Every structure is written in structure tokens, then in C-alpha cells.
Amino acid sequence: MYWSIAPLIRLYLLSMATKEASHSKKPDATSSGKAEPKLSAKAAAAAVRIADNKKATYNYHIEERFEAGMVLEGWEVKSVREGKVNLTDGYVVIRGGELFIIGCQINPLGTASTHVRPDSVRTKKLLMHKEEIRRLVGKVEQKGFTLVPLNMHWKAGKVKCEIGLAKGKGEHDKRDTIKDREGKREVERAMKSRSR
């Protein structure tokens, strides 16, 4: 009986000690005593973002965006926490009424377990509602759309993948994208030099 309760008592005493320490903490002389600034919604979203597929917006016109859960193994979740993810070569396919992401690379950590053989480009299953998948199947098959992973992010402690229903850009569209991007940079530089 003593051995099963002792860890719980130690844990309780440790949590009480940390609570008391946090309540009695006095502000430092170096700090101004002001509260920490709160993050904007955009900054908070960027803080939980794991990886982006920047090539997707360059190569495709994104028509619609969907959020899907991901089925991952334990070593993959640990690698995702470290940010060892690459989405640029990934694409989404529909097989048997289910979504799978192919080419999404999750590099294993050096401390991965020896009894597990990590495969960095393993095909991963995406989780969505049946009705959403049926709708996607119709658009992909009939209208010539494709599904592309846009980003991976955390939501309520789970890894989610944002996928986009996209149509490929032509070469002239890509040139227009580059021209617009360079124009925005020039305007920003001019505004920056004007404010100095």
C-alpha cells in the first residue's frame, strides 16, 4: 500500500510547492512590471503551425481548403514536435473512399527506438467525414482538380493537415505570380525608404 501511494503524495507535494513558488514570485528589477503582450490571432496560429507547403500556392490555384486529421506512429509524432517535416513533394490521393497523403516526408529523430524501422516517406492516412470525401471525389474526378497538402499544424493536441482543392497554374500564371511578388517588394522598399 505504501509503495503505490508514495509517488502520488510526492507528486502532490511537488505541485503544491510549484504553485506557492509561482504565487510568491516577485517581479525582477530588470522587468518593467508590465504584463506580457498578448499574441494576435495570426501570430498564435503561426506558433502552432508545423510546416508549410510554399510551392503549393506557387504551382496551383487553391479553390477550397479542408482540414483533415492524420494517422501517425509514435516516432512520427516526436519528429513532428521537433519540426522535421517536409510537405513540398506531397500530394493527396483518394483510394477506396479514403484519403492518403503520399510524399510527405517526416524525418526520424536520431533517438528513435531500435525496434521500430522508421520509413520517412510512408503513406499516411488522412481522416475526414465521409460526406466531405464524397464531395471531394466528385470534384477531383469530374472537374480536373487535384488535392494538395498546404500545411500541418497542431489543433487541440492533435496533428492536422490542411489540404487544398487546387487547379494547376499555367506557365504564364506563374510568371504573373512572380511579377506581383516583385511589385509588392518594390512598394514595401519604397515605403520603408520614405519613412526613414
Secondary structure, DSSP 8 states (H G I E B T S, - for coil): -HHHHHHHHHHHHHHHHHHHHHHS----SSS-S-------HHHHHHHHEEEE-HHHHHHEEEEEEEEEEE---HHHHHHHHHT-EE-TT-EEEEETTEEEEES-EE---TT--TTS---TT--EEEE--HHHHHHHHHHHHHS--EEEEEEEEEETTEEEEEEEEEEE--HHHHHHHHHHHHHHHHHHHHHHHHH-
